[in-house]
Amino acid sequence: ESANQVTIITEQKDNAVPIETRYKRISTIEKAGAICSLLEVRLITGRPHQIRAHLSSIGHPILGDRKYGNKKSLEISKALNIPYQILCAYSVIFPELKGPFSYLSGKNFTITIPL
């Protein structure tokens, strides 16, 4: 499961690509003896695995994430019968685009959050 895994570092190193992630807690509940939070996450940069790796690096892995989860999050996931990562894009807003995708410029696609 560790193939193609990224690492978050706090100091600048050669070939390191900066990321920026903003998040806010929407709600918190206690489940399986642990405190779990629903977050709204906003990607400022868009790197592969960014949300998963970034949240894990600060000690808050996504439930069900077998690649970036830790022992405790995986135990909680198992207790709650969560086989896959709980990560859902509920809103996608396209920036100004040129070329064949210009028709998407400024469009916002939103779904109801599946709770």
Number of C-alpha atoms within 10 A of each C-alpha: 7 8 6 8 11 16 12 16 12 7 7 9 8 5 6 11 11 12 14 13 14 11 12 11 10 9 10 11 9 9 13 12 8 11 9 17 16 14 13 13 14 16 13 10 13 12 13 11 14 18 22 20 20 20 18 20 16 9 11 17 23 26 25 23 20 18 19 25 23 17 9 12 22 20 16 18 23 15 12 13 10 15 13 13 17 12 13 9 12 12 13 13 12 15 12 12 12 10 6 7 10 12 12 14 13 13 12 11 11 11 10 7 9 6 4
